[in-house]
Amino acid sequence: DQLGRMHYDLGQYAESIEAFRQEIKLQPTSVAYHFLGNSYYFTDKLEDALAAYQEAIRLNPNYEEAYIELGKVYNRLGRNANAIDSYQHALNLQPDDVIAHMGLGLIEFKQGNKDAAIRQYRILRDLDPKWAERLLREIKGRQSHAELTETKQRDGH
């Protein structure tokens, strides 16, 4: 839908939600549900985003990008196992997807599985060194934040 995409591209997510919902009433497509999910995601309506991405996947089970977005939502909801499954499903469809490897590496690190996070880093290093460095920066940033929080708690702050 051109109207929905126009609003979406302009960051007018409330308007894009309405436009994509209207489009879906007329002709439900996986792409329309995907952009509806993105619009919900950017307005922090995560459960609605989840439902939209799931519908996109139901309409097109090979929609790799929808699996990645689903992984992002599950991550924000703290549903790590579901996030991992979503990223792995995306990688089954497109093994070289750097965003899926990045998301998987961050979730694995978040869960304390540093070996799995390092595996994703190594894969990214071979695929695209810039993404590997980005993953490393994210991990270091999260590690520093966790260490700072731990120090503050230990020092009674």
Secondary structure, DSSP 8 states (H G I E B T S, - for coil): -HHHHHHHHTT-HHHHHHHHHHHHHH---HHHHHHHHHHHHHTT-HHHHHHHHHHHHHH-TT-HHHHHHHHHHHHHTT-HHHHHHHHHHHHHH-TT-HHHHHHHHHHHHHTT-HHHHHHHHHHHHHH-HHHHHHHHHHHHHHHHHHHHHHHHHHTT-
